[in-house]
Amino acid sequence: MKKEKIIDELDKLTLEADMLTEVLDDALKQHIEKDDVCAISYLSEIIRRKFRKIRALF
């Protein structure tokens, strides 16, 4: 891959990960007193996949 394409892909993935962590933070605030954290686990997995893609670029 060309460096420019890698940088663009990295930028896109990190932006998506940042947005997902913001959603996760909002979800945590809403579920802080509840036992049901399925949605939070799902978002967490999405974040982990995004970061795996970032690591795969290098």
N, C-alpha and C positions, 0 to 999 in steps of 0.2 A: 504494500500500500504506500502511496505517496504520503509524505509528511503532512501536507495540507489536508488531505482526506482524513488522516488519522486525527489531526487536531480538530477538524470539524466534527467528526464522530465522537470524539472525547467530549467536546463542548456540549453536543446534543445529549449524550448519555448523562453527563454530570448535571445538566439542567433538569432532565427528567428525574434523576435521583433526588435532587434538591426539592423539586416540587412534591415528590412522593414523601419525603421526610416531613415536609410541612403538613401534608394531609395526615400522616401518621401521628404527628404531634397533636393536631386537632382531635383526632380520634382518641388518643390517649386521654386528653382532657375530658372528653365526653364519657369515657368508660372507666375513669379512674376509680369509681366506687362500685363497679360492676364486675362480676366474675366472668362474663362472656367476652372474651377477647379474640374471637375468631377473625373478625375484620382486621384487627391489628396484626395478627399473625400472617394473614394474607398479604397485607401491605408490606410487612417486613420481608416476606419472601420475594416480592417484586423488587424491593430495594436491593436485596442480595443478588438477584439475577442481573440487575443493571450494573452493579459493581463488578460482577464476574466478567461482563462484556468489556468493561473498562480495562480490567487487568489483561484480558485476552488481546487487547490492542498492542500491548507491549511485549 
